[in-house]
Amino acid sequence: MIMQMQKTPVPPAAAAPDVSVDEVLAVIPALNEEAHIAACIDSLTVPAPGDGGAGFDIVVADGGSTDRTRAIVAGLASRIPGLRLIDNPGRLQSAGLNRAVEVAAGPAHRILVRCDAHAVYPPGYVMGLARSLRARGVQSVVVPMDAGGETAFARAAAWIVDTPFGSGGSAHRGGRRSGPVDHGHHAAMDLGWFRRVGGYDPGFSQNEDAEYDHRLRAAGGQIWLDADIRLSYAMRPTWRGLARQYWNYGRGRARTVRKHRMRPRLRQLIPVVNLAGMALCLLLAPVWPWALVWPPAYLAALAGISLAGAWRLGGPGGLWAGPALFAMHNAWAAGFLRQMLAAGPSTGPAR
């Protein structure tokens, strides 16, 4: 998933208590990111117009890159004060954030900002988040994501994923209203609370943010969605890539559910019930022909989604909306069921 922040500079939070750059630690987990890491780091160092908010510490937690990522970061460190490269033996992003807090966070650091090596951020992004966190008095600030795409398939997938059909109404998927949420795309976190709840589970390669949010809220922490600070990202360009991504998403959610013995939300159960129901219908069809009503009805609904996509996007490329939604629903459900039925503990990397 390639992400790019909205180009509008992030405004300082109104009436927010001042935040010193010395309090902020920005962390970028990376692995073989030579094509993106320089643009990401350079964008983070640009302050908003009229704002002196630059000069905070930036840590790149490298998971063992074999390309030029480490050399590029080392070169940038010669001209960017506060930029540091550390090793991430755990390789995963979750382990990289924990490692950075362990070895690079100093006594003055109060706010942790998670950044993505694929992203290019607008001026003032990091300090805007820090001020938002301080102004709200919460333990985490998350941001909404606005989907986009470069291929016809990706654009159709981007349209449908930001609708209730694709996201189930999740607030951080294209949401426009700021407010308290259960979960969102991770941005800024209170460092003291991050340590208090044990940081990320380093065995999670997917859904580590939602798993962390569950523990944070269980400990009494609050999460705020700041809809004024938005993240744009590009959907997978192919059906196969999207299906693989959602398979992993489903497995990650199942691991969180198993670990905490949670009750899945309705929007998470619907695709699982739909997939299991269609499979059951196909099994029953030889003895009960009426069972074949369900799968064609679902496919007809997807065909309607495709027609709506073509109309909304103004061309035949929008017809990919139905197949994209099929991949999201069923790959997620299959991954979820696979992980729920897997033997062994719920922790440890899901490859």
N, C-alpha and C positions, 0 to 999 in steps of 0.2 A: 504494500500500500504506500504510494508516494503521496506525501502530504505537503501542502503549501499554505502558509497562513494568509489570511486576507491582507491586502496591501494597505488598508487604512491604518495609520498609526494608532496604537492603543492609547487612549486618553488616560491620564492619571485619574484614579478613583476619587470622586468628589468627596471632599471633607475627610479624606483618609489620613490617618496618622502617618507621619513621615517614616519612610523605611530607608535605612542606610544600605548602600551596596555591600558593605561588609557583612551584613546579615544574610545575604543571599548566596546560595550555592546552586548552580545550574549543572545538571549531569546529563551527558549524552552517551548512552550505551551504543557501542559500534562493533561491527564485524564486517570486514571487507567493504568499506564504504568510501573507497577512493573517489568515486564519481560524485559524491554528495557532501562529504564531510566539510570541505573548505567553505562551500556556500552556506552551509548551516551555521558554522561557527562565526563567519563574518557577519551574517545577518543578526546574530544574537548580540553582537557588540555595538550595534548602531542604536543610539538613544532616540527617543521620541523628540520631535522638534521642541526646542525650549526646555528640554529636560536634561539634567545632568546625570540621569540614572544609567551610567555605564561604569564598568570597572569591577563588576562582581566576579567571583571566582567561577570558572568553567572547568569541569572535569570530563574528560573523555575516557570511559571505561571500555577498554578494547578487549574483545573476547578471543584474541589470537588471530588477528587479521594476517593473511598471507599476501595481500596486495600492498599498495603504497599508503594505506590509511595511516599507519603509525608515523611514517616519514613526513606526510603532509601535516599532521598535527604537531610534530616536533618543529617543523619549519614555521608554522603559525605561532607557536609558543615563543619564538624569538622576538616577535613584534607585538604580541597580545599579552599584557601583564595579567596574571591570574589564571592563564590557561595551563592545564596540567593533564598529562597522559598517565593512566594507571592500567595495570593488568586486571582482567576479569577472568580468573581461572574457571568460573562457572559457565562462561560463554553466553548464557541466556541474559536477556534484558533485566529480568527480575534480580538475578544475581549481581549484575553490573551496578544497579542502583544501590543495593545493599553494600557492595564493596566500596563504592564511592563514599557513602556515609561513614563507613568504618575507618577508612584510611585518609580521607581528605577533608571531612567536616571538622572545623575547628570550634573552639569555645564561642566565638562570635556569631557563628552561623545559626540562624533561627528558621530560615525558610528554604525548602528544597523545591527546585523547579525541574521537572522531568521534560527533556527535549528529545526529539527524534532526529536521527542523523539524516533522514530523507527530507526533512522539512526545511523550508526557507521562511523565516519569521519576519514580521514587520518591525519597524523601529519601536523600541520601548516595550517589546513583548514581555520580557522577563520581569522588569520592574513594575509594569502594569499589573501583572498577576500578583506580585508581592504586595502591592498596595491594596488590591482587591481582597486578598486574604486577610490582611491586617484590618482593613475597614470593616469587614463583616464579622470579624472575631470568630471565624470558623477554623476547622482543622484541615480542610482541603477545599481548593477551588478547582472545578473542572470546567471544560469548555465544550460547546457544541461543535459538531462536525458537519460540514456541507459537502455532499458528494459531487464529484464531477468525473469526467472521463475523456480520453483522447480518441478511442475507437467508437464506432457506432454501438457496439455491444456495451461498452463501458458507460456511454452516455445514457443508454436505456436503463442499465442497472442502477446508475446514479439517481435517475428519476424515481424509480420504484423503491429504492432502499430508504429514501427519506419520506416515504408515505407510511401510514399505519400497516399496510399490507406487507411492507418489507421490514419494518423495525418494530411493529407492534405498539407504536406510540412512544417509544423510548425517548425521553426528554432531550438527550444529548445528540440525537440523530436529527439534525436540522431544526432543533427547537429554537424558538424566538423569545422565550420568556425566562428571565433570570429568577432563581429561587432555589430553595432546598431540594435536593434530590437524593436518591439512594446510591446512585452510581453515575459516572460520566467519564469522558476521556481525560485522563490524568494530566494535570498541569502543575499546580503549586500545592505543596503540602507543608504543614507545620512540622518542622524537623523533630521537635521534642515528642510530638505525638507519633511520628513515624517510628522513632525508637521505642516508644512506650508499647506499641502494639506489635513490635517485632519486625517491622519492615515488610518487604514482600516475601512470599514463600519462594525460595530460590529454586524449587523444583518445578515451578509453573512456567511453561513456555507460552501458554495462552491463558487469558482470563485472569492473569495475576492482579490486574487492577481491580476487577470486581471482587476477587477474593480478599484483597486488602481492604476494600471499602466495607465489606461485611464485618470484618474484625474491628475496623475503626468505629463503625456505628454501634457495634455491640459494646464497645468500651465507652460509649457516650459521646463520640466525636460527631461533628456535623460537616456535611458536604454541600457546597454552594455552586450552582451552575451559573456562570457569568456569561450571559448571552451576548454581551458587548465585545467579547474577545473570542473570535471564531476561528475554526480550523477548516481549511479546504483540503480535500484529499481526492486522489484519483482511484477509481475502482479498478479491479483487475480487468485487463483488456480482453480476456477470453473466458468462455464458459467453463472450461476445465480449470483455469486458475481460480475463478470465483468459487467453484464447487470445492476445490481443495481448501481454500481459505475458510469456507463455512463449515467444512468437516472439522477442521481444527478448532474453530470457535465452539462448535457443539461439544467436542471432547473437553475443551477447557471448562465450559460451563458445568458439565457433568462432574468433573473432578472437584469443582467448588461445591456443588450440591452434595456429593458424597462426603467430602471432608467435613463439612459443617452440618450434615444431615438436614439440609434446608428443604423447604417446600418450594418447588419451581413456581415461577409466576405463570399466570394464565397465558401470556403471550409466548412463553417458552414451551408450554405444554401443547399448544394448538398444533404446531408442525409435527410434533412427535405423535400425537393422536392421529393426525391426518395420515402420516406415513404408515403407522401400524394398522390403521383402519383400512387403507387401500390394499395392503398386503393380505390382511385377513379376508377382504372381499374376493381377491383373486383365488385364494384357497377354497373359499366356500362356493365359488361360482359353479363348479360342476354339479353340486347338489342343490344349490339355491340360486338360480339365474338372476334374481333380483339384486343379488350382491354386486353385480356389475354396474349398478347405477352410480355408485360413488366415484370410482376412478374417472369415468367420462365427464361427470359433473365437475370434478376438480379441473380437468383439462379444459373444459369449456370456459370455466372461470378464468383460467390463465389466458385463453384465447381472447377473452374480453379485455383483460389487462393489456395484452399486446396491441389491440386496436386502440385502446385509450392512450397507450404510449405513442403510437404512430400519430395520433391526433395532437397530443400534447407537445410532442417534439417536432412536429411538422414535417415528417418524412417517414419512409419505410424503415429506417434504422430503429425507430421506436418499437417495431414489432419484436425486438429482442427482449422487451420488458417481461413478457411471459416466461420465456425460457430462463431468463436471469432469476426471476422469482422462484421458479421451480428448483433451480440450483440452491438458492438461499434456504428455502424451506426444507428440502429433502436431504441435502448434504449436511445441514446443521442437525436435523433430526437423526440421521444415520450416525453421525459422529457422537451425538449425545447418547443414543442407545448403546452404541459400541462401548463407550467408556463406562456407562452405568452397569453393563453386564460383564465388564472385564474383571478378572480375578485379581486379587492382591490389593495392596493399600492404594488410597487415592492420591498419595503424594508421590513425588518423583517425576522427572521430565516425561511429557507425552510427546513422543517423536512422531 
